[in-house]
Amino acid sequence: MANAFPGVDGCMATSSLLSSSFFTVGIQQITGGHRAFINFTEDMLLRGIPAMFPPQSVVVEILEEVQPTEEVSAACHSLVDKGYMLALDDFVYTRKYTSLLELAKIIKVDFMQSSIEQIREMVEVSKKYSCKLLAEKIETYEEYTLASSMGFVYFQGYFFAKPEVLKNKEISSSQMVYMQLILEINRAEFDIKKLEELIKQDVAISYKLIKYLNSAYYSRLQPISSIRQAIAFLGEQGIRLFVSVIATSKLSESKPDELIRISCVRARFLEILGAELHQDKGVFFLLGLFSMLDAMLDASMEYLMKQLPVSADITEALVHRSGPLFPYLQLIERYEAANWNELDAAIRDLHLDGTKIMDFYLEAVLWSGYLVG
């Protein structure tokens, strides 16, 4: 809970992580079916520990302090032969790493610790090998665009959790259509028949709705085959929230998928939390869903909230980061950032059951995987 393993070596830290994620929670639930990057120490590589786990579920991350000895190279060769993907963590090029470069599929470069000259050198080195570049510690829009222009294809960092607001950029006409759809479906006096017609007019929303309700998340014996059936199954509130998610995702088509995925996880997490607290779960859902709207549309949150008929409490939380709903938004932000001490304090202040928070989050990740993935 201290977000660290004080007094514990790397082997024990990774062993604890693997035990919890694979054997207790289930790695597929945490990662939404994608690969998990997991650090392995030199000792664990030599003992063949990575081979205990499915090759399609992990990326074997080789720490920067691992020396490319003959034994290590042989262990890595064995993993590659078994179908595992290798990544070199916090990589800084020297000749001695040639044997590992020939095996690795991903090179991770720390943008905070490396100079531009070092990064450019590693970009040139990577061109000689069949590996792709991953930029770590990306925290601003400028760093993201720089890394992308240099040839990086994977990105990691707080840029995705701390939206960069670019002012004075107009919202396109197609984006305004989806903004209006969100506005229309969230009116208190909305007509269900009108909602059905709105959904039918958009092929993408209709397709995603039917696909979602027929997914394994619901495990239905009889498939949903019409929009009317879908509305009846989800109910008025459920269909409003679903269309809000899909319309929001259309707003962010030109942006990294991670923005809409995080928004959906936050929305579902807060919806579950709202239900637990006997609050208006629809308000909690929209709070999470719209929490990254500024990054999606490159406009200020203040401007965007004026375009949408959301409650004053949502506006206060998103624009001014205050008010009765803000502590709940801050709660999920602290969980995402692994600020465990501040999270514990928030749980106490809100009088929540801390044992349920991880369950809520995992359920939100699972739900968003079926919806967005």
C-alpha positions in Angstrom: 0.0 0.0 0.0 3.0 2.3 0.1 3.4 1.9 -3.7 6.8 0.4 -3.1 8.5 -2.7 -1.7 10.7 -1.2 1.0 13.5 -3.6 2.1 12.4 -6.1 -0.5 14.5 -7.1 -3.5 13.3 -7.1 -7.1 12.7 -10.9 -7.2 10.3 -10.8 -4.2 8.6 -7.7 -5.6 7.9 -9.3 -9.0 7.0 -12.6 -7.4 4.4 -10.9 -5.3 3.0 -9.0 -8.3 2.8 -12.2 -10.4 1.1 -14.2 -7.6 -1.5 -11.5 -7.1 -2.2 -10.7 -10.7 -2.1 -14.2 -12.3 -3.3 -16.5 -9.5 -5.6 -14.2 -7.5 -7.3 -11.6 -9.6 -6.6 -12.8 -13.1 -4.3 -11.0 -15.5 -6.9 -10.9 -18.3 -9.3 -9.0 -16.1 -6.6 -6.4 -15.3 -5.3 -5.9 -18.8 -8.4 -6.3 -20.8 -6.8 -9.1 -22.9 -3.7 -7.1 -23.8 -0.1 -7.9 -22.8 1.2 -6.9 -19.4 4.8 -5.5 -19.2 6.4 -7.2 -16.2 9.9 -6.6 -14.8 12.1 -9.6 -14.4 15.4 -9.6 -12.6 18.5 -11.4 -13.8 18.0 -14.2 -11.3 14.4 -14.7 -12.4 15.5 -14.8 -16.1 18.1 -17.4 -15.4 15.7 -19.5 -13.4 13.2 -19.5 -16.3 10.4 -17.8 -14.2 8.8 -16.0 -17.2 8.1 -19.3 -18.8 5.6 -20.1 -16.1 3.1 -17.6 -17.7 1.3 -17.6 -21.0 3.5 -15.9 -23.7 0.5 -14.2 -25.2 -0.2 -12.5 -21.8 3.1 -11.0 -20.9 6.0 -8.9 -22.2 9.2 -9.9 -20.5 10.7 -6.6 -19.4 14.5 -6.8 -18.9 15.7 -4.3 -16.4 18.5 -1.9 -17.2 20.8 -3.4 -14.5 20.7 -6.9 -16.1 24.0 -7.6 -17.6 24.0 -9.3 -21.1 26.1 -12.2 -20.1 26.2 -15.5 -22.1 23.9 -17.0 -19.5 21.4 -14.2 -19.8 21.5 -14.2 -23.6 20.9 -17.9 -23.6 17.9 -17.6 -21.2 16.4 -14.8 -23.4 17.0 -16.9 -26.6 15.0 -19.7 -24.9 12.1 -17.4 -24.1 12.0 -16.0 -27.7 12.0 -19.6 -29.1 8.9 -20.3 -26.9 7.1 -17.3 -28.3 7.7 -14.6 -25.6 8.1 -11.0 -26.4 11.1 -9.2 -24.9 11.4 -5.5 -24.0 14.5 -3.6 -22.8 13.6 -1.2 -20.0 15.2 2.3 -19.6 17.5 1.4 -22.5 20.7 3.3 -23.1 22.8 1.9 -26.0 26.2 0.4 -25.6 27.8 -2.2 -27.8 27.6 -4.9 -25.1 23.8 -5.0 -25.5 23.9 -6.1 -29.1 22.9 -9.7 -28.3 19.8 -8.5 -26.5 18.9 -6.0 -29.2 18.8 -8.8 -31.7 16.2 -10.5 -29.6 14.1 -7.7 -28.3 10.8 -6.5 -29.9 10.5 -3.3 -27.9 13.0 -0.8 -26.6 11.7 1.4 -23.8 13.3 4.9 -23.7 12.9 7.2 -20.6 12.2 10.7 -21.9 12.7 12.2 -18.5 16.2 10.7 -17.9 17.5 10.7 -21.5 18.8 13.7 -23.4 17.5 14.4 -26.9 20.9 13.4 -28.3 20.7 10.0 -26.5 17.2 9.5 -27.7 18.1 10.3 -31.3 21.0 7.8 -31.0 18.7 5.1 -29.8 16.3 5.8 -32.6 19.1 5.3 -35.1 20.3 2.2 -33.4 16.8 0.7 -33.4 16.6 0.9 -37.2 19.2 -1.8 -37.5 17.0 -4.3 -35.6 13.5 -5.6 -35.8 12.2 -3.8 -32.7 9.8 -0.9 -32.0 10.3 2.0 -29.7 8.3 2.8 -26.6 8.5 6.3 -25.0 8.3 6.3 -21.2 7.5 9.3 -18.9 5.6 11.2 -21.5 3.9 13.9 -19.6 3.0 16.7 -22.1 1.4 17.1 -25.5 4.7 18.4 -26.8 6.6 15.3 -25.6 4.0 13.0 -27.1 4.1 14.7 -30.5 8.0 14.8 -30.4 8.2 11.1 -29.7 5.7 10.3 -32.4 7.6 12.3 -34.9 10.8 10.6 -34.0 9.4 7.1 -34.8 8.0 5.9 -31.4 4.9 3.8 -31.7 4.1 3.0 -28.1 3.7 5.6 -25.3 3.5 5.5 -21.5 3.1 8.3 -19.0 1.0 10.9 -17.3 0.1 12.6 -20.5 -2.8 10.2 -20.7 -3.9 11.0 -17.2 -3.2 14.7 -17.2 -4.9 16.1 -20.3 -3.2 18.9 -22.2 -5.6 21.8 -22.9 -5.0 23.6 -26.2 -7.0 26.8 -26.3 -8.8 28.5 -29.2 -9.4 25.4 -31.3 -12.8 25.3 -32.9 -15.0 22.2 -32.5 -15.7 20.6 -35.9 -19.2 20.3 -37.3 -19.1 16.5 -37.0 -18.0 16.8 -33.4 -20.9 19.2 -32.7 -23.3 16.6 -34.0 -22.2 14.1 -31.3 -22.2 16.9 -28.7 -25.8 17.6 -29.7 -26.7 13.9 -29.5 -25.2 13.7 -25.9 -27.2 16.9 -25.1 -30.5 15.4 -26.5 -30.4 12.0 -24.9 -29.7 13.5 -21.4 -32.7 15.8 -21.4 -35.0 14.9 -18.5 -38.1 14.9 -20.7 -36.6 12.7 -23.5 -38.9 10.6 -25.6 -37.8 6.9 -25.8 -39.2 6.6 -29.4 -37.1 9.7 -30.4 -34.1 8.0 -28.8 -34.7 4.9 -30.9 -34.8 7.0 -34.1 -31.6 8.9 -33.2 -29.7 5.6 -32.6 -31.0 4.1 -35.8 -29.8 7.1 -37.8 -26.1 6.3 -36.8 -24.9 3.0 -38.1 -21.8 2.9 -35.9 -23.8 3.4 -32.7 -26.4 0.9 -33.7 -23.7 -1.7 -34.5 -21.8 -1.2 -31.3 -25.0 -1.3 -29.2 -26.1 -4.7 -30.6 -22.5 -6.1 -30.5 -22.1 -5.0 -26.9 -25.3 -6.5 -25.7 -24.5 -9.8 -27.4 -21.0 -10.0 -26.0 -19.8 -12.4 -23.3 -20.2 -9.6 -20.7 -24.0 -10.3 -20.7 -23.8 -14.0 -21.7 -27.3 -13.9 -23.2 -29.0 -17.1 -24.4 -31.1 -15.2 -27.0 -29.3 -12.5 -28.9 -30.5 -9.0 -29.1 -31.6 -8.3 -32.7 -33.2 -4.8 -32.7 -32.7 -1.4 -31.3 -36.1 -1.6 -29.5 -35.0 -4.8 -27.8 -31.7 -3.2 -26.7 -33.5 -0.2 -25.2 -35.9 -2.5 -23.4 -33.0 -4.6 -22.0 -30.9 -1.7 -20.8 -33.7 0.5 -19.7 -34.0 4.3 -20.2 -31.0 5.2 -18.0 -28.8 2.4 -19.3 -29.4 3.3 -22.9 -28.7 7.0 -22.2 -25.4 6.2 -20.7 -24.4 3.7 -23.4 -25.1 6.3 -26.2 -23.2 8.9 -24.2 -20.2 6.6 -24.2 -20.3 5.9 -27.9 -20.9 9.5 -28.8 -18.0 10.5 -26.6 -15.8 8.0 -28.2 -16.6 9.4 -31.7 -15.5 12.8 -30.4 -12.0 11.4 -29.7 -11.4 9.4 -32.9 -8.3 11.5 -33.8 -6.8 11.0 -30.3 -5.1 8.0 -28.6 -7.6 5.3 -27.7 -6.3 5.5 -24.1 -8.3 8.7 -23.6 -11.7 7.1 -24.2 -10.7 3.9 -22.4 -9.7 5.8 -19.2 -12.9 7.9 -19.5 -15.0 4.7 -19.7 -13.2 3.1 -16.8 -13.7 6.2 -14.7 -17.4 6.4 -15.7 -18.2 2.8 -14.8 -16.2 2.9 -11.5 -18.0 6.1 -10.4 -21.4 4.6 -11.5 -20.8 1.5 -9.3 -19.6 3.7 -6.5 -22.7 5.9 -6.8 -25.0 2.9 -6.6 -23.1 1.7 -3.5 -23.6 5.1 -1.9 -27.3 5.3 -3.0 -26.5 8.4 -5.0 -27.6 9.3 -8.6 -25.4 6.8 -10.4 -26.2 8.5 -13.8 -24.6 11.7 -12.5 -21.6 9.8 -11.2 -21.3 8.1 -14.6 -21.3 11.3 -16.6 -18.7 12.8 -14.2 -16.3 10.1 -15.1 -17.2 10.0 -18.8 -16.6 13.7 -19.3 -13.5 14.0 -17.1 -11.2 13.9 -20.2 -13.3 15.7 -22.6 -10.9 18.7 -22.7 -8.1 16.5 -24.0 -10.4 14.8 -26.6 -11.6 18.1 -28.1 -8.6 20.4 -27.4 -10.8 22.9 -25.7 -11.1 24.2 -22.2 -13.4 22.3 -19.8 -15.2 25.5 -18.9 -16.1 26.1 -22.6 -17.3 22.5 -23.1 -19.5 22.3 -20.0 -21.3 25.4 -21.3 -22.3 23.3 -24.4 -23.7 20.4 -22.4 -26.8 20.3 -20.1 -24.9 18.7 -17.2 -25.7 19.4 -13.5 -24.0 22.3 -11.7 -22.3 19.8 -9.5 -20.6 18.1 -12.5 -19.5 21.4 -13.9 -18.1 22.5 -10.5 -16.1 19.3 -10.2 -14.7 19.3 -13.8 -14.1 23.0 -14.2 -13.3 24.2 -10.7 -12.2 20.9 -9.2 -14.4 21.5 -6.2 -17.9 20.9 -4.9 -19.7 17.7 -3.6 -18.7 15.5 -6.5 -15.1 16.4 -6.8 -13.8 14.1 -4.0 -15.2 11.1 -5.9 -13.4 12.1 -9.1 -10.2 12.7 -7.1 -10.6 9.2 -5.6 -10.4 7.4 -9.0 -7.6 9.8 -10.1 -5.6 8.8 -7.0 -6.2 5.1 -7.7 -5.0 5.4 -11.3 -1.8 7.2 -10.2 -1.2 4.6 -7.4 -1.1 7.4 -4.8 -2.0 4.9 -2.1 -1.4 7.1 1.0 -3.7 9.9 -0.5 -6.2 7.2 -1.6 -6.4 5.8 1.9 -7.0 9.3 3.3 -9.8 9.9 0.7 -11.4 6.5 1.5 -11.5 7.5 5.2 -12.8 11.0 4.5 -15.6 9.6 2.3 -16.4 6.8 4.8 -16.0 4.2 2.1 -15.2 0.5 2.4 -11.7 0.3 1.1 -11.9 -3.4 0.5 -14.4 -2.8 -2.3 -12.4 -0.2 -4.3 -10.3 -2.6 -6.2 -13.3 -4.8 -7.0 -15.1 -1.7 -8.4 -12.0 -0.8 -10.5 -11.6 -4.3 -11.9 -15.3 -4.5 -12.8 -14.9 -1.1 -14.6 -11.8 -2.3 -16.5 -13.7 -5.5 -17.6 -16.8 -3.5 -18.7 -14.8 -1.0 -20.6 -12.9 -3.8 -22.4 -16.2 -5.1 -23.8 -17.5 -1.6 -24.7 -14.4 0.0 -26.1 -12.2 -2.9 -27.1 
